[in-house]
């Protein structure tokens, strides 16, 4: 990593942190989820950044990968536990950050994921293993009486690559990748009142192009135009203009041109909290880009 790349990561992180803080203040009972998502995404662009993925808003037992649907009429309700997850990039250098906004009585659960993230950050340094970071996360969550989500992980970041290198587990494992100076990591503990494992819903609003194949349908071509502009990063169904988008998506999914990101959820009536920062590993620790 040279100084120019370091500065790009730091600038992306500062922008992501600024917009996410503004977003947290906008989550209010009765507010439109669609208007909220579109406002935050527009704010990133207006501030000179680009979206690394569609702005995620996941409620209650849903942990990740939810975003507004076209014409979405959902609103925030009293008691909701709202995860907001934002990815910003500058020339492909990504900042990924998330927090949980509590519209109910979930302060302890929110604190569990936040404290686990701080414990992970304090653990990061060259030579430590991903499994040791996961153990620090697990301890902080379990001591508060909750479960870490064991099948969600943090991840390395690369240029135009949201999942570069090794995963960072949310539970202790033996070994795992050895952390090295210069790595860029997004660590994201999830704490839950549920089972500690997430499953896929049937609904997906987020997609990524994973292969290049010809498309005949006009709607499929429009989708691929959006995918190409995303440079291999995920995009949302609502970003595609025109009609018959669902038909185009179905065609591209059948041909395995696109990968879907279904909404991930724990058991019904449970609650999941999330906290996330991006960091650059230094010689004796790390620098958090998204404070």
C-alpha positions in Angstrom: 0.0 0.0 0.0 1.4 3.4 -1.0 0.5 6.8 0.4 -2.0 7.6 -2.5 -3.9 4.4 -1.9 -3.9 4.9 1.9 -5.3 8.4 1.4 -8.1 7.1 -0.9 -9.1 4.5 1.8 -9.0 7.2 4.5 -11.1 9.6 2.4 -13.7 6.9 1.6 -13.9 6.0 5.2 -14.4 9.6 6.3 -17.2 10.0 3.8 -18.9 6.8 4.7 -18.8 7.6 8.4 -20.2 11.1 7.8 -23.1 9.8 5.7 -23.9 6.9 8.0 -24.1 9.2 11.1 -26.5 11.5 9.2 -28.5 8.4 8.2 -28.8 7.2 11.8 -30.3 10.5 12.8 -33.0 10.1 10.0 -34.3 6.8 11.2 -37.7 7.7 12.9 -40.9 5.9 13.6 -43.3 6.3 10.6 -40.5 7.2 8.1 -40.5 5.7 4.7 -37.8 3.1 4.1 -37.7 3.8 0.4 -37.2 7.5 0.8 -34.6 7.0 3.5 -32.5 4.6 1.3 -32.8 6.8 -1.8 -31.8 9.9 0.3 -28.7 8.2 1.7 -27.6 6.8 -1.7 -28.0 10.3 -3.3 -26.0 11.8 -0.4 -23.0 9.6 -1.1 -23.0 10.7 -4.8 -23.6 14.3 -3.9 -20.6 14.2 -1.6 -18.3 12.9 -4.4 -18.4 9.2 -3.7 -19.8 6.1 -5.3 -21.8 3.3 -3.8 -19.9 0.0 -3.2 -23.2 -1.7 -2.7 -26.9 -0.7 -2.3 -27.6 0.9 1.1 -28.7 -2.0 3.4 -31.6 -1.5 5.8 -32.4 -4.7 7.7 -35.1 -4.9 10.4 -35.4 -7.0 13.6 -34.5 -10.6 12.8 -33.2 -9.7 9.4 -29.5 -9.4 9.7 -28.2 -8.3 6.2 -28.8 -7.8 2.5 -32.1 -6.0 2.7 -32.7 -2.8 0.8 -35.7 -0.9 -0.5 -37.8 -2.5 -3.2 -39.2 -0.5 -6.2 -42.3 1.1 -4.8 -41.5 -0.1 -1.3 -44.3 1.1 1.1 -42.6 -0.2 4.3 -42.1 2.3 7.2 -40.1 2.2 10.4 -42.3 1.1 13.3 -42.0 1.5 17.1 -39.9 -1.3 18.5 -37.9 -1.9 15.3 -34.2 -2.7 15.5 -32.7 -1.2 12.4 -29.3 -2.2 10.9 -28.0 0.4 8.4 -25.0 -0.8 6.4 -23.2 1.6 3.9 -20.5 0.9 1.4 -18.7 3.8 -0.3 -15.8 3.8 -2.7 -13.5 6.3 -4.2 -11.9 5.0 -7.4 -12.6 1.5 -6.2 -11.1 1.9 -2.7 -13.9 0.8 -0.4 -15.1 1.8 3.1 -17.8 -0.5 4.6 -19.5 0.5 7.8 -22.6 -0.3 9.8 -24.5 0.5 12.9 -27.8 -0.4 14.6 -30.5 2.2 15.4 -32.9 1.2 18.2 -36.5 2.2 17.9 -37.4 0.0 20.8 -35.8 -1.4 24.0 -32.8 -3.2 22.7 -29.9 -1.1 24.2 -28.1 -4.1 25.6 -28.2 -6.0 22.4 -26.9 -2.9 20.4 -24.1 -2.5 22.9 -23.1 -6.2 22.5 -22.2 -5.9 18.8 -20.6 -2.4 19.3 -18.4 -3.7 22.2 -17.5 -6.8 20.2 -16.4 -4.6 17.4 -14.2 -2.5 19.7 -12.7 -5.7 21.1 -11.9 -6.9 17.6 -10.2 -3.6 16.7 -8.1 -3.8 19.8 -7.0 -7.3 18.9 -6.0 -6.6 15.3 -2.3 -6.5 14.6 0.2 -8.3 12.3 0.7 -12.0 13.2 -2.6 -12.6 15.0 -5.0 -15.0 13.4 -8.6 -14.4 12.2 -9.7 -17.1 14.7 -8.3 -15.0 17.6 -10.2 -12.0 16.4 -13.4 -14.1 16.2 -12.8 -15.3 19.8 -12.6 -11.7 21.0 -15.9 -11.0 19.3 -17.6 -14.1 20.7 -16.5 -13.3 24.3 -17.9 -9.8 24.2 -21.3 -10.9 22.9 -21.7 -14.0 25.0 -20.8 -12.3 28.3 -23.8 -10.1 27.7 -26.1 -13.1 27.3 -26.5 -13.1 23.5 -25.2 -15.2 20.7 -22.8 -14.2 17.9 -24.1 -15.0 14.4 -21.7 -17.8 13.5 -22.3 -18.0 9.8 -21.7 -14.3 9.0 -18.2 -13.0 8.9 -16.1 -9.9 8.3 -14.0 -9.8 5.2 -11.0 -8.3 3.5 -11.4 -5.5 1.0 -9.6 -4.9 -2.3 -10.0 -2.4 -5.1 -13.5 -2.9 -6.5 -13.6 -6.1 -4.4 -15.9 -6.4 -1.3 -14.7 -9.8 -0.3 -11.0 -9.9 -1.0 -8.7 -12.2 1.0 -9.8 -13.9 4.2 -12.9 -13.9 6.3 -13.0 -12.7 9.9 -15.3 -14.9 11.9 -17.7 -13.8 14.6 -16.8 -16.8 16.7 -13.5 -18.3 17.8 -11.9 -20.9 15.5 -8.6 -22.6 15.5 -6.2 -20.8 13.2 -7.6 -18.9 10.2 -5.8 -16.4 8.1 -2.8 -14.7 9.6 -3.2 -10.9 9.7 -0.5 -8.9 7.8 0.4 -5.3 7.7 -1.3 -3.5 4.8 -4.4 -5.6 4.8 -7.7 -3.8 4.7 -10.4 -5.4 6.8 -14.1 -4.9 7.3 -15.0 -6.4 10.7 -18.7 -6.7 11.5 -20.0 -8.5 14.6 -23.6 -9.5 14.7 -25.3 -10.3 18.1 -28.6 -12.0 18.3 -31.4 -13.1 20.7 -32.1 -15.9 18.3 -30.4 -19.1 17.1 -27.0 -17.6 16.2 -27.3 -18.7 12.6 -29.0 -17.0 9.6 -30.8 -18.4 6.7 -31.9 -17.1 3.3 -35.3 -15.6 2.6 -36.8 -16.1 -0.8 -36.6 -12.4 -1.5 -33.5 -10.8 -3.1 -33.2 -7.1 -4.0 -29.4 -7.1 -4.5 -27.4 -8.8 -7.3 -23.9 -8.9 -8.7 -22.7 -9.9 -12.2 -20.5 -12.9 -12.0 -20.1 -14.0 -15.7 -20.3 -12.4 -19.1 -22.9 -14.0 -21.4 -25.0 -12.5 -24.2 -28.5 -11.3 -23.4 -31.3 -10.9 -25.9 -34.1 -9.4 -23.8 -34.2 -5.6 -23.6 -34.8 -5.8 -19.9 -31.8 -8.1 -19.4 -29.6 -5.8 -21.4 -30.7 -2.8 -19.2 -29.8 -4.8 -16.1 -26.4 -5.7 -17.5 -25.8 -2.0 -18.3 -26.3 -1.2 -14.6 -24.1 -4.2 -13.6 -21.3 -3.0 -15.9 -21.4 0.5 -14.4 -21.1 -1.1 -11.0 -17.7 -2.6 -12.0 -18.4 -6.0 -10.4 -19.8 -4.6 -7.2 -23.4 -5.3 -6.2 -26.4 -3.3 -7.5 -30.1 -3.1 -6.6 -33.1 -4.1 -8.6 -34.6 -0.6 -8.1 -31.6 0.9 -9.9 -32.8 -0.6 -13.2 -35.2 1.6 -15.2 -38.0 0.4 -17.4 -40.5 -2.5 -17.4 -40.2 -6.3 -17.2 -37.2 -6.1 -14.9 -38.2 -9.2 -13.1 -38.3 -11.1 -16.3 -34.8 -9.9 -17.2 -33.5 -10.8 -13.7 -35.0 -14.3 -13.9 -33.3 -14.9 -17.3 -29.9 -13.7 -16.0 -30.2 -15.8 -12.8 -31.0 -18.9 -14.8 -28.0 -18.4 -17.0 -25.9 -17.8 -13.9 -24.9 -14.4 -15.2 -26.0 -12.8 -11.9 -25.5 -13.9 -8.3 -28.4 -12.9 -5.9 -27.9 -11.8 -2.4 -31.1 -13.0 -0.5 -32.1 -11.3 2.7 -30.5 -13.1 5.6 -32.6 -13.7 8.8 -32.5 -15.4 12.2 -35.5 -17.1 13.7 -38.9 -15.2 13.8 -39.4 -12.8 16.7 -35.7 -12.6 17.3 -33.6 -9.5 17.1 -30.1 -9.0 15.5 -27.8 -6.1 16.0 -24.7 -5.2 13.9 -21.7 -2.9 14.1 -19.0 -2.6 11.5 -15.8 -0.6 10.8 -13.2 -0.7 8.0 -9.5 -0.7 9.1 -6.1 -0.8 7.6 -3.6 -3.0 9.4 -0.4 -1.2 10.5 2.9 -2.4 12.0 1.5 -2.4 15.6 -2.3 -2.4 15.3 -4.7 -0.8 12.9 -6.1 2.5 11.7 -9.9 2.6 11.6 -11.0 4.5 8.4 -14.7 4.8 9.3 -14.7 6.5 12.7 
